[in-house]
Amino acid sequence: MEDVTEQVRLSEEVRRVERHLASVVESASDIVLSTDIDGRILTWNSAAEKQSGLTTHEVHGRYFYDLCDANQKQPVRLIFQHMKASNEPHTTEFHLLTPNKGGSILISWVFSPMLDDYGKTVGTVVVGRDLAERRKLELQLRQSQKLTALGVMAGGIAHEIRNPLAVCCSSAQFLMEDNISVDFHKECARKIQANIQKASAIIENLLRFARSSLDTEMVEVDLIAVLKETIELVTNQAKVQKIKMQLSLQKNNIFVSGVPGLLQQVFMNIFLNAINAMPEGGMLNVTVNTIEDRVVVRISDTGVGIPAGELDKIFDPFHTSSPVGQGTGLGLSICYSIIRQHLGSIQAESRIGQGATIILTLPLL
């Protein structure tokens, strides 16, 4: 006879651990699911059922990317192909379809490889978090930061609008005189029209910048066009502070997938930070290059620089080097959030007294 007491105890311990792990997954408020190596769904927790409206029975055996937006199916399929070849996790954001609810929800996803005893990838564990509330808060923060940016630009914008108004005013005074030639009359009218259009363009750019956060739909974006528009908005402020701006391009058109208004806000925040770092004037250089499947934007200033101990903190919320009452510390943290939303990266390089460089990387279309 063989004593099986220890075997029974070990079996019970294994079952207890399994029940505990199952309880952890089912109790999670985030979506937790697992797939096989090809992306077919194997498990689907209660949070996934609640948020998607789809039961485990309805999704079991289906390809995970079939539950994604049409324009996201191919990128998600590529993620699973990548997981086959490497053991590296992957993070992204896309909409999960909710057919029983008649719509979709924006989810932040983390894909992690599921390994066997030999370290071979046999499946994928996917965790998703609903971004609705976070997006709402980020929208409020972005709008608040925009108001701050507009306040900083007010001096330069007022100066730029005052110039065409002065030309219009003087031309109108000449038109009120009786003894002027027909040619001079036409010249005055032409100057009035041209300067009104100039002032109108400035106001239109401001309105576009103020309203852009309301649009969050990813579209094809010409990054160079967005950069040039943003530079036009800050050029006046740069002139007031005796700062020269230079844009160096490898190509005249570079296309990415994104939200034009949000990308413009990123560039606006970085430009204004650079301008504020050069109170005595200086140079602001913007360089754009493409490297393989990504575009790299380097924004460099000749300002006071960032202390080495601060570099790792500048993208943290509420971190600011500005005097109390002159900065919220949200600008760069919002930039970080927006760039991550666009599946890109942002980092900083600097030395005290030698300026700073912000490096943005985004995937090309």
C-alpha positions as CSV (number, residue, x, y, z in Angstrom):
1,M,0.0,0.0,0.0
2,E,1.2,3.5,-0.9
3,D,0.5,6.6,1.3
4,V,-1.1,9.2,-1.0
5,T,-1.7,11.8,1.7
6,E,1.0,14.1,0.3
7,Q,-0.3,13.7,-3.2
8,V,-3.8,14.6,-2.1
9,R,-2.5,17.6,-0.2
10,L,-0.5,18.8,-3.3
11,S,-3.6,18.3,-5.6
12,E,-5.7,20.3,-3.2
13,E,-3.1,23.1,-3.1
14,V,-3.0,23.3,-6.9
15,R,-6.8,23.5,-7.1
16,R,-6.8,26.2,-4.4
17,V,-4.2,28.3,-6.4
18,E,-6.2,27.8,-9.6
19,R,-9.4,28.9,-7.9
20,H,-7.6,31.9,-6.5
21,L,-6.2,32.9,-9.9
22,A,-9.6,32.5,-11.5
23,S,-11.2,34.7,-8.8
24,V,-8.5,37.4,-9.3
25,V,-9.2,37.5,-13.1
26,E,-13.0,37.5,-12.6
27,S,-12.9,40.1,-9.9
28,A,-10.8,42.5,-12.0
29,S,-12.5,45.7,-13.2
30,D,-10.3,45.7,-16.3
31,I,-10.8,43.5,-19.3
32,V,-8.7,40.4,-19.1
33,L,-8.7,37.7,-21.8
34,S,-6.3,35.2,-23.3
35,T,-5.8,34.0,-26.8
36,D,-3.9,31.2,-28.6
37,I,-0.8,31.9,-30.6
38,D,-2.9,33.0,-33.6
39,G,-5.1,35.4,-31.7
40,R,-8.2,33.2,-31.2
41,I,-10.0,34.0,-27.9
42,L,-9.8,31.3,-25.2
43,T,-10.9,33.1,-22.0
44,W,-13.0,36.2,-21.5
45,N,-13.6,37.6,-18.0
46,S,-16.7,39.2,-16.5
47,A,-15.4,42.8,-17.0
48,A,-15.0,42.0,-20.7
49,E,-18.6,40.7,-20.9
50,K,-19.9,43.7,-19.1
51,Q,-18.1,46.4,-21.1
52,S,-18.5,44.7,-24.5
53,G,-21.9,43.2,-24.1
54,L,-20.6,39.9,-25.5
55,T,-20.6,36.7,-23.5
56,T,-17.8,34.2,-23.3
57,H,-19.8,31.8,-25.5
58,E,-20.2,34.4,-28.2
59,V,-16.5,35.2,-28.5
60,H,-14.8,31.9,-27.7
61,G,-12.8,30.8,-30.7
62,R,-13.1,34.1,-32.6
63,Y,-10.1,36.1,-33.7
64,F,-9.6,39.0,-31.3
65,Y,-9.0,41.5,-34.1
66,D,-12.5,40.7,-35.4
67,L,-13.8,42.7,-32.4
68,C,-11.7,45.8,-33.4
69,D,-12.6,48.8,-35.6
70,A,-12.2,48.1,-39.4
71,N,-9.2,50.4,-39.6
72,Q,-7.5,48.7,-36.6
73,K,-7.8,45.1,-37.7
74,Q,-4.6,44.9,-39.7
75,P,-2.5,46.6,-37.0
76,V,-3.8,44.3,-34.3
77,R,-3.2,41.3,-36.6
78,L,0.4,42.4,-36.9
79,I,0.7,42.6,-33.1
80,F,-0.1,38.9,-32.8
81,Q,2.3,38.1,-35.6
82,H,5.0,40.0,-33.8
83,M,4.2,38.1,-30.5
84,K,4.9,34.9,-32.3
85,A,8.5,36.0,-33.1
86,S,9.4,37.7,-29.8
87,N,8.5,37.6,-26.1
88,E,8.1,41.4,-25.8
89,P,4.9,43.0,-24.6
90,H,3.0,45.5,-26.7
91,T,0.8,48.5,-25.7
92,T,-1.6,50.4,-27.9
93,E,-5.1,52.0,-27.9
94,F,-8.0,51.3,-30.2
95,H,-11.8,50.9,-30.1
96,L,-13.5,47.6,-29.1
97,L,-16.7,46.9,-30.9
98,T,-19.8,46.5,-28.8
99,P,-22.4,45.1,-31.4
100,N,-25.0,44.3,-28.7
101,K,-24.8,47.9,-27.5
102,G,-24.6,49.4,-31.0
103,G,-21.2,51.2,-30.9
104,S,-17.6,50.9,-29.6
105,I,-15.5,51.9,-26.6
106,L,-11.9,53.3,-26.6
107,I,-9.7,50.9,-24.7
108,S,-6.0,51.0,-23.7
109,W,-4.5,47.5,-24.3
110,V,-1.5,45.7,-23.0
111,F,-0.5,42.5,-24.9
112,S,1.8,40.1,-23.0
113,P,3.2,36.8,-24.2
114,M,2.0,33.6,-22.4
115,L,5.0,31.3,-22.1
116,D,5.2,27.5,-21.6
117,D,7.7,25.7,-19.3
118,Y,10.4,26.0,-22.0
119,G,9.9,29.8,-22.5
120,K,8.1,29.4,-25.8
121,T,5.2,31.7,-26.6
122,V,2.0,29.6,-26.7
123,G,-0.6,32.4,-26.5
124,T,-1.2,36.0,-25.4
125,V,-2.7,37.6,-22.3
126,V,-4.5,40.8,-23.1
127,V,-5.6,43.4,-20.5
128,G,-7.7,46.4,-21.5
129,R,-8.9,49.5,-19.6
130,D,-11.8,51.8,-20.6
131,L,-10.4,55.2,-21.4
132,A,-13.7,57.2,-21.4
133,E,-13.2,58.9,-18.0
134,R,-9.5,59.4,-18.5
135,R,-10.1,61.0,-21.9
136,K,-12.7,63.3,-20.4
137,L,-10.3,64.5,-17.8
138,E,-7.5,64.9,-20.3
139,L,-9.8,67.0,-22.5
140,Q,-10.5,69.3,-19.6
141,L,-6.8,69.6,-18.9
142,R,-5.9,70.2,-22.5
143,Q,-8.5,73.0,-22.8
144,S,-7.2,74.6,-19.6
145,Q,-3.6,74.4,-21.0
146,K,-4.8,76.0,-24.2
147,L,-6.2,79.0,-22.4
148,T,-2.8,79.4,-20.7
149,A,-1.0,79.2,-24.0
150,L,-3.3,81.8,-25.5
151,G,-2.6,84.1,-22.6
152,V,1.1,83.7,-23.2
153,M,0.7,84.5,-26.9
154,A,-1.7,87.5,-26.3
155,G,1.1,90.1,-26.5
156,G,2.5,88.9,-29.8
157,I,-0.9,88.3,-31.3
158,A,-2.2,91.8,-30.3
159,H,1.0,93.3,-31.9
160,E,0.5,91.4,-35.1
161,I,-3.2,92.3,-35.4
162,R,-2.5,96.0,-34.6
163,N,-0.2,96.4,-37.6
164,P,-2.7,95.5,-40.3
165,L,-5.4,97.6,-38.5
166,A,-3.0,100.6,-38.5
167,V,-2.5,100.2,-42.3
168,C,-6.2,99.9,-42.8
169,C,-6.8,103.0,-40.7
170,S,-4.3,105.2,-42.6
171,S,-5.5,103.9,-46.0
172,A,-9.1,104.8,-45.1
173,Q,-8.0,108.3,-44.1
174,F,-6.4,108.8,-47.5
175,L,-9.7,107.6,-49.2
176,M,-11.6,110.2,-47.3
177,E,-9.6,113.0,-49.1
178,D,-11.0,114.5,-52.3
179,N,-7.9,115.2,-54.3
180,I,-6.4,111.7,-54.8
181,S,-5.7,109.9,-58.1
182,V,-7.6,106.9,-59.3
183,D,-4.4,104.7,-59.0
184,F,-3.7,105.9,-55.4
185,H,-7.4,105.2,-54.6
186,K,-7.0,101.6,-55.9
187,E,-3.8,101.2,-54.0
188,C,-5.4,102.2,-50.7
189,A,-8.3,99.9,-51.3
190,R,-5.9,97.0,-52.1
191,K,-3.9,97.6,-48.9
192,I,-7.1,97.6,-46.8
193,Q,-8.3,94.3,-48.4
194,A,-4.9,92.6,-48.0
195,N,-4.5,93.6,-44.4
196,I,-8.0,92.7,-43.4
197,Q,-7.3,89.2,-44.9
198,K,-4.1,89.0,-42.9
199,A,-5.9,89.9,-39.6
200,S,-8.6,87.4,-40.5
201,A,-6.1,84.6,-41.1
202,I,-4.5,85.3,-37.7
203,I,-7.9,85.1,-36.0
204,E,-8.8,82.0,-37.9
205,N,-5.6,80.2,-36.7
206,L,-6.4,81.2,-33.2
207,L,-10.0,79.8,-33.4
208,R,-8.7,76.6,-35.0
209,F,-6.2,76.1,-32.2
210,A,-8.8,76.9,-29.5
211,R,-11.4,74.5,-30.9
212,S,-9.2,71.6,-32.0
213,S,-9.4,69.6,-28.8
214,L,-13.1,68.9,-29.5
215,D,-12.0,66.6,-32.4
216,T,-10.4,63.3,-31.4
217,E,-10.9,61.3,-34.6
218,M,-7.7,59.8,-36.0
219,V,-7.2,60.9,-39.6
220,E,-4.4,61.2,-42.1
221,V,-2.3,64.2,-41.1
222,D,0.4,66.1,-42.9
223,L,2.7,66.7,-40.0
224,I,4.7,69.4,-41.9
225,A,1.5,71.4,-42.5
226,V,0.6,71.2,-38.7
227,L,4.1,72.3,-37.8
228,K,4.0,75.3,-40.2
229,E,0.6,76.4,-38.9
230,T,1.8,76.2,-35.3
231,I,5.0,78.2,-36.1
232,E,2.9,80.9,-37.6
233,L,0.9,81.2,-34.4
234,V,4.0,81.6,-32.2
235,T,6.2,83.7,-34.6
236,N,4.8,86.9,-33.3
237,Q,5.6,86.0,-29.7
238,A,9.1,84.9,-30.8
239,K,9.7,88.3,-32.5
240,V,8.7,90.2,-29.4
241,Q,11.3,88.3,-27.4
242,K,14.0,88.6,-30.1
243,I,14.0,84.9,-30.9
244,K,14.7,83.5,-34.4
245,M,12.9,80.4,-35.6
246,Q,14.3,78.0,-38.2
247,L,12.5,75.0,-39.7
248,S,14.7,72.3,-41.5
249,L,12.9,69.7,-43.5
250,Q,13.9,66.5,-45.1
251,K,10.6,66.3,-47.0
252,N,7.8,68.8,-47.7
253,N,5.1,66.4,-46.8
254,I,5.2,63.7,-44.1
255,F,2.0,61.9,-43.3
256,V,1.0,60.3,-39.9
257,S,-2.2,59.0,-38.4
258,G,-3.4,61.4,-35.7
259,V,-5.6,64.2,-34.5
260,P,-4.4,67.5,-36.1
261,G,-5.5,69.7,-33.2
262,L,-3.8,67.6,-30.6
263,L,-0.6,67.4,-32.5
264,Q,-0.7,71.2,-32.9
265,Q,-1.2,71.6,-29.1
266,V,1.9,69.4,-28.5
267,F,4.0,71.6,-30.8
268,M,2.5,74.8,-29.3
269,N,3.4,73.8,-25.7
270,I,6.9,72.9,-26.6
271,F,7.5,76.1,-28.6
272,L,6.2,78.3,-25.8
273,N,8.3,76.4,-23.2
274,A,11.4,77.0,-25.4
275,I,10.5,80.7,-25.9
276,N,10.1,81.2,-22.1
277,A,13.5,79.5,-21.6
278,M,15.1,82.3,-23.7
279,P,14.2,85.6,-22.0
280,E,17.2,87.4,-23.5
281,G,16.5,86.1,-27.0
282,G,18.1,83.2,-28.9
283,M,17.4,80.6,-31.6
284,L,14.7,78.0,-31.9
285,N,15.5,75.2,-34.4
286,V,12.9,72.6,-35.6
287,T,14.3,69.7,-37.6
288,V,12.2,66.9,-39.1
289,N,13.6,63.7,-40.5
290,T,12.2,60.2,-41.4
291,I,14.0,57.1,-40.2
292,E,12.6,53.8,-41.6
293,D,9.0,53.7,-40.6
294,R,9.0,56.7,-38.2
295,V,9.3,60.5,-38.3
296,V,11.6,62.3,-35.8
297,V,11.0,65.9,-34.8
298,R,13.7,67.7,-32.9
299,I,12.9,71.0,-31.3
300,S,16.0,72.7,-29.9
301,D,16.5,76.1,-28.1
302,T,19.5,78.0,-26.9
303,G,17.9,78.8,-23.5
304,V,18.9,78.2,-19.9
305,G,18.7,74.4,-20.1
306,I,17.2,71.8,-17.7
307,P,19.2,70.5,-14.7
308,A,20.2,66.9,-15.0
309,G,18.1,65.9,-12.0
310,E,15.0,67.4,-13.5
311,L,15.1,65.6,-16.9
312,D,13.3,62.5,-15.7
313,K,10.5,64.6,-14.1
314,I,9.6,67.2,-16.7
315,F,6.8,65.0,-18.1
316,D,5.3,64.4,-14.7
317,P,2.0,66.2,-14.0
318,F,2.3,69.4,-12.0
319,H,6.1,69.4,-12.3
320,T,7.2,73.0,-13.2
321,S,10.2,75.2,-12.8
322,S,8.2,78.4,-13.2
323,P,7.5,80.7,-10.3
324,V,4.3,80.1,-8.3
325,G,1.3,81.3,-10.2
326,Q,3.1,81.4,-13.6
327,G,2.8,77.7,-14.6
328,T,0.6,74.7,-14.0
329,G,3.1,72.0,-14.7
330,L,0.6,70.3,-17.0
331,G,2.0,71.3,-20.4
332,L,4.6,68.6,-21.0
333,S,2.6,65.9,-19.2
334,I,-0.3,66.6,-21.7
335,C,2.2,66.4,-24.5
336,Y,3.4,63.1,-23.2
337,S,-0.2,61.8,-23.0
338,I,-1.0,63.0,-26.5
339,I,2.1,61.5,-28.1
340,R,1.5,58.2,-26.3
341,Q,-2.1,58.3,-27.7
342,H,-0.5,58.6,-31.2
343,L,1.7,55.5,-30.5
344,G,4.8,57.7,-30.4
345,S,7.5,58.7,-27.9
346,I,8.8,61.9,-26.4
347,Q,12.1,62.6,-24.6
348,A,14.3,65.5,-23.6
349,E,18.0,66.2,-23.8
350,S,19.6,69.2,-22.1
351,R,22.6,70.8,-20.3
352,I,22.5,73.8,-18.0
353,G,23.3,77.0,-19.9
354,Q,23.3,75.1,-23.3
355,G,19.7,74.9,-24.1
356,A,17.3,71.9,-24.4
357,T,16.1,69.6,-27.1
358,I,12.7,67.8,-27.1
359,I,12.6,64.8,-29.4
360,L,9.3,63.5,-30.7
361,T,8.9,60.2,-32.6
362,L,5.7,59.2,-34.4
363,P,4.9,56.2,-36.7
364,L,4.6,57.0,-40.4
365,L,1.5,56.0,-42.4
